[in-house]
């Protein structure tokens, strides 16, 4: 019996489990590509921005932001655009830009977390319905069944549980992996926002 034949023995509830696995894989790959694209050397970027601000080369700062990917570059551009405002207003502008970037970073992570919890539950449901079918078969035959018939119904029912657990475990690993990278980027954003605020306010007279 091939692996595909085993999966088809699990019944119709295997369909949502397999669909969930495809969605989880898509979200993982999509998030990895997005995060890799947005990844920058934060320390190097901030040092370069601060050096340009000290020299009053604000056009160069904006040019650097335009050619640099990632949330910190966007936050820097917002900070420069609002630098003539008060310190609290600049901070609010940076925080607002940061929240927008965090939303982008965490896109679809809720769906991935949901799959990690729902897939095993669907698997358990498949086992329960499979056991019900097996015992209905026993009743239909008036209890006149051998062990092979009962065992066959049980292992077929357990396929959904095994598949659901496998999908849930992998989805949870995907979620924690991506969430860890997102949290690291958020931490870098928080540190960068403080340094940007100090640098811009300290040279506010140059920003006209």
The 8 nearest C-alpha neighbors of each residue, nearest first, counted from 0:
[[1, 4, 2, 5, 3, 6, 8, 7],
 [2, 0, 4, 3, 5, 6, 7, 8],
 [1, 3, 5, 4, 6, 0, 7, 8],
 [4, 2, 6, 1, 5, 7, 0, 8],
 [5, 3, 1, 7, 2, 6, 0, 8],
 [6, 4, 2, 8, 3, 7, 1, 0],
 [5, 7, 3, 8, 4, 9, 2, 158],
 [6, 8, 4, 9, 5, 10, 3, 13],
 [9, 7, 5, 6, 10, 155, 4, 158],
 [10, 8, 158, 7, 159, 6, 155, 13],
 [9, 11, 8, 12, 13, 7, 125, 159],
 [10, 12, 13, 14, 9, 15, 7, 125],
 [13, 11, 14, 10, 15, 125, 16, 121],
 [12, 14, 16, 11, 15, 10, 9, 17],
 [13, 15, 12, 17, 16, 11, 18, 10],
 [16, 14, 18, 17, 13, 12, 19, 121],
 [17, 15, 19, 13, 14, 18, 118, 163],
 [16, 18, 20, 14, 19, 15, 13, 21],
 [19, 17, 15, 21, 20, 16, 14, 22],
 [20, 18, 16, 22, 17, 21, 15, 23],
 [19, 21, 17, 23, 18, 22, 166, 24],
 [20, 22, 24, 18, 19, 23, 25, 17],
 [23, 21, 25, 19, 24, 20, 26, 18],
 [24, 22, 20, 26, 25, 21, 111, 170],
 [23, 25, 21, 27, 22, 26, 20, 28],
 [24, 26, 22, 28, 23, 27, 29, 21],
 [27, 25, 29, 23, 24, 28, 30, 22],
 [26, 28, 24, 30, 25, 29, 31, 23],
 [27, 29, 31, 25, 30, 26, 24, 32],
 [28, 30, 26, 32, 31, 27, 25, 33],
 [31, 29, 33, 27, 32, 28, 26, 34],
 [30, 32, 28, 34, 33, 29, 35, 27],
 [31, 33, 35, 29, 30, 34, 36, 28],
 [34, 32, 30, 36, 35, 31, 29, 37],
 [35, 33, 37, 31, 36, 32, 38, 30],
 [34, 36, 38, 32, 33, 37, 31, 30],
 [35, 37, 33, 34, 38, 32, 68, 69],
 [38, 36, 69, 34, 68, 35, 33, 39],
 [37, 39, 35, 36, 34, 69, 40, 68],
 [40, 38, 41, 37, 69, 68, 44, 67],
 [39, 41, 43, 42, 44, 38, 45, 69],
 [42, 40, 44, 43, 39, 45, 187, 71],
 [41, 43, 45, 44, 40, 46, 191, 47],
 [42, 44, 46, 40, 41, 45, 47, 48],
 [43, 45, 41, 47, 42, 46, 40, 48],
 [46, 44, 48, 42, 47, 43, 49, 41],
 [47, 45, 49, 43, 48, 44, 50, 42],
 [46, 48, 50, 44, 45, 49, 43, 51],
 [49, 47, 45, 51, 50, 46, 60, 52],
 [48, 50, 52, 46, 51, 47, 45, 53],
 [49, 51, 47, 53, 48, 52, 46, 54],
 [52, 50, 54, 56, 48, 53, 49, 55],
 [51, 53, 55, 49, 54, 50, 56, 57],
 [54, 52, 50, 51, 55, 49, 202, 56],
 [55, 53, 51, 52, 56, 50, 57, 49],
 [54, 56, 52, 53, 57, 205, 51, 206],
 [57, 55, 51, 59, 54, 58, 52, 60],
 [56, 58, 60, 59, 55, 52, 61, 51],
 [59, 57, 61, 60, 56, 62, 63, 55],
 [58, 60, 62, 57, 56, 61, 63, 51],
 [61, 59, 57, 63, 58, 62, 48, 64],
 [60, 62, 64, 58, 63, 59, 76, 65],
 [63, 61, 59, 65, 64, 60, 58, 66],
 [62, 64, 60, 61, 66, 65, 59, 67],
 [65, 63, 72, 61, 67, 62, 66, 60],
 [64, 66, 62, 63, 67, 61, 72, 68],
 [65, 67, 63, 64, 62, 68, 72, 61],
 [68, 66, 64, 65, 63, 72, 69, 39],
 [69, 67, 37, 72, 66, 39, 70, 36],
 [68, 70, 37, 71, 72, 38, 39, 67],
 [69, 71, 73, 72, 100, 74, 37, 68],
 [72, 70, 74, 73, 69, 188, 75, 191],
 [71, 73, 64, 75, 74, 70, 69, 67],
 [74, 72, 76, 70, 75, 71, 77, 64],
 [75, 73, 71, 77, 72, 76, 96, 93],
 [76, 74, 78, 72, 73, 77, 71, 79],
 [75, 77, 73, 79, 78, 74, 61, 80],
 [78, 76, 80, 74, 75, 79, 81, 73],
 [77, 79, 75, 81, 76, 80, 82, 93],
 [80, 78, 82, 76, 81, 77, 75, 199],
 [79, 81, 77, 78, 82, 76, 83, 75],
 [82, 80, 78, 79, 83, 84, 89, 77],
 [81, 83, 79, 84, 80, 78, 89, 199],
 [84, 82, 81, 206, 203, 85, 207, 80],
 [85, 83, 82, 81, 88, 89, 86, 87],
 [86, 84, 88, 87, 89, 83, 82, 200],
 [85, 87, 89, 88, 90, 84, 200, 196],
 [88, 86, 90, 89, 85, 91, 84, 92],
 [89, 87, 91, 85, 90, 86, 84, 92],
 [90, 88, 92, 86, 91, 87, 81, 84],
 [89, 91, 87, 93, 88, 92, 94, 86],
 [90, 92, 88, 94, 89, 93, 95, 87],
 [91, 93, 89, 95, 90, 94, 88, 96],
 [94, 92, 90, 96, 95, 91, 74, 78],
 [95, 93, 97, 91, 96, 92, 90, 98],
 [96, 94, 92, 98, 97, 93, 91, 99],
 [95, 97, 93, 99, 94, 98, 74, 92],
 [96, 98, 94, 100, 95, 99, 93, 101],
 [99, 97, 101, 95, 100, 96, 94, 102],
 [98, 100, 96, 102, 97, 101, 95, 103],
 [99, 101, 103, 97, 102, 98, 70, 104],
 [100, 102, 104, 98, 103, 99, 105, 97],
 [103, 101, 99, 105, 100, 104, 106, 98],
 [102, 104, 100, 106, 101, 105, 99, 98],
 [105, 103, 101, 102, 106, 100, 181, 34],
 [106, 104, 102, 103, 108, 101, 107, 181],
 [105, 107, 103, 108, 104, 102, 109, 30],
 [108, 106, 110, 109, 105, 111, 26, 30],
 [109, 107, 111, 110, 105, 106, 112, 174],
 [108, 110, 112, 107, 111, 113, 106, 105],
 [109, 111, 113, 107, 108, 112, 114, 23],
 [110, 112, 108, 114, 113, 109, 23, 174],
 [113, 111, 109, 115, 110, 114, 174, 108],
 [114, 112, 110, 116, 111, 115, 117, 109],
 [113, 115, 117, 111, 116, 112, 118, 110],
 [116, 114, 167, 170, 171, 112, 113, 117],
 [117, 115, 113, 114, 118, 167, 119, 112],
 [116, 118, 114, 120, 119, 115, 113, 121],
 [117, 119, 163, 121, 167, 120, 114, 16],
 [120, 118, 163, 164, 122, 121, 117, 167],
 [121, 119, 123, 117, 122, 118, 124, 116],
 [122, 120, 124, 118, 119, 123, 125, 117],
 [121, 123, 160, 159, 163, 119, 125, 120],
 [124, 122, 126, 120, 160, 125, 121, 119],
 [123, 125, 121, 127, 122, 126, 120, 128],
 [126, 124, 122, 128, 123, 127, 159, 129],
 [125, 127, 156, 129, 123, 157, 124, 128],
 [128, 126, 124, 130, 129, 125, 131, 123],
 [129, 127, 131, 125, 130, 126, 124, 132],
 [130, 128, 156, 126, 132, 127, 131, 125],
 [131, 129, 133, 127, 132, 128, 126, 134],
 [130, 132, 128, 134, 129, 133, 135, 127],
 [131, 133, 135, 129, 130, 134, 136, 128],
 [134, 132, 130, 136, 152, 135, 131, 129],
 [135, 133, 137, 136, 131, 132, 130, 138],
 [134, 136, 132, 138, 137, 133, 131, 139],
 [137, 135, 139, 133, 134, 138, 132, 140],
 [136, 138, 134, 142, 140, 135, 139, 141],
 [137, 139, 141, 135, 140, 136, 142, 134],
 [138, 140, 136, 141, 137, 135, 142, 134],
 [141, 139, 137, 138, 142, 143, 136, 144],
 [140, 142, 138, 143, 139, 137, 144, 136],
 [141, 143, 137, 140, 138, 144, 139, 136],
 [142, 144, 141, 140, 145, 137, 138, 139],
 [145, 143, 142, 148, 137, 146, 140, 149],
 [144, 146, 147, 148, 149, 143, 150, 142],
 [145, 147, 149, 148, 150, 144, 151, 152],
 [148, 146, 150, 145, 149, 151, 144, 152],
 [147, 149, 151, 146, 150, 145, 144, 152],
 [150, 148, 146, 152, 151, 147, 153, 133],
 [151, 149, 153, 147, 152, 148, 146, 154],
 [152, 150, 148, 149, 153, 154, 147, 155],
 [153, 151, 133, 149, 155, 150, 154, 156],
 [152, 154, 156, 150, 155, 151, 130, 157],
 [155, 153, 157, 156, 151, 152, 150, 158],
 [154, 156, 152, 153, 158, 157, 9, 8],
 [155, 157, 126, 129, 153, 154, 158, 9],
 [158, 156, 154, 160, 126, 159, 155, 153],
 [157, 159, 161, 9, 155, 160, 156, 162],
 [160, 158, 122, 162, 9, 157, 125, 161],
 [161, 159, 122, 163, 123, 157, 158, 162],
 [160, 162, 158, 164, 159, 163, 165, 157],
 [161, 163, 165, 159, 164, 160, 158, 166],
 [164, 162, 119, 122, 118, 160, 166, 165],
 [165, 163, 119, 167, 161, 162, 166, 168],
 [164, 166, 162, 168, 163, 167, 161, 169],
 [165, 167, 163, 169, 164, 168, 20, 170],
 [168, 166, 115, 164, 170, 118, 165, 169],
 [169, 167, 171, 165, 170, 166, 164, 172],
 [168, 170, 172, 166, 171, 167, 173, 165],
 [169, 171, 115, 173, 167, 172, 168, 23],
 [172, 170, 174, 115, 168, 173, 169, 167],
 [171, 173, 169, 175, 170, 174, 176, 168],
 [174, 172, 170, 176, 171, 175, 27, 169],
 [175, 173, 171, 177, 172, 176, 178, 111],
 [176, 174, 178, 172, 177, 173, 179, 171],
 [175, 177, 173, 179, 174, 178, 172, 180],
 [178, 176, 180, 174, 179, 175, 181, 173],
 [179, 177, 181, 175, 180, 176, 174, 182],
 [178, 180, 182, 176, 177, 181, 175, 183],
 [179, 181, 183, 177, 178, 182, 184, 176],
 [182, 180, 178, 184, 183, 179, 185, 177],
 [183, 181, 185, 179, 184, 180, 178, 186],
 [182, 184, 186, 180, 181, 185, 179, 187],
 [183, 185, 187, 181, 186, 182, 188, 180],
 [186, 184, 188, 182, 187, 183, 181, 189],
 [187, 185, 183, 189, 188, 184, 182, 190],
 [188, 186, 184, 190, 185, 189, 191, 183],
 [189, 187, 185, 191, 186, 190, 71, 192],
 [190, 188, 186, 192, 187, 191, 185, 193],
 [191, 189, 187, 193, 188, 192, 186, 194],
 [190, 192, 188, 194, 193, 189, 195, 187],
 [191, 193, 195, 189, 194, 190, 188, 196],
 [194, 192, 196, 191, 195, 190, 197, 189],
 [193, 195, 191, 197, 196, 192, 198, 190],
 [196, 194, 192, 198, 193, 197, 199, 191],
 [195, 197, 193, 199, 194, 198, 200, 192],
 [196, 198, 194, 200, 195, 199, 201, 193],
 [199, 197, 195, 201, 196, 200, 194, 49],
 [200, 198, 202, 196, 201, 197, 203, 195],
 [201, 199, 203, 202, 197, 198, 196, 86],
 [200, 202, 198, 199, 203, 197, 204, 196],
 [203, 201, 199, 200, 204, 205, 198, 53],
 [202, 204, 200, 206, 205, 199, 201, 82],
 [203, 205, 202, 206, 207, 201, 200, 83],
 [206, 204, 203, 202, 55, 207, 52, 57],
 [207, 205, 203, 204, 82, 83, 202, 57],
 [206, 205, 83, 204, 203, 82, 57, 80]]
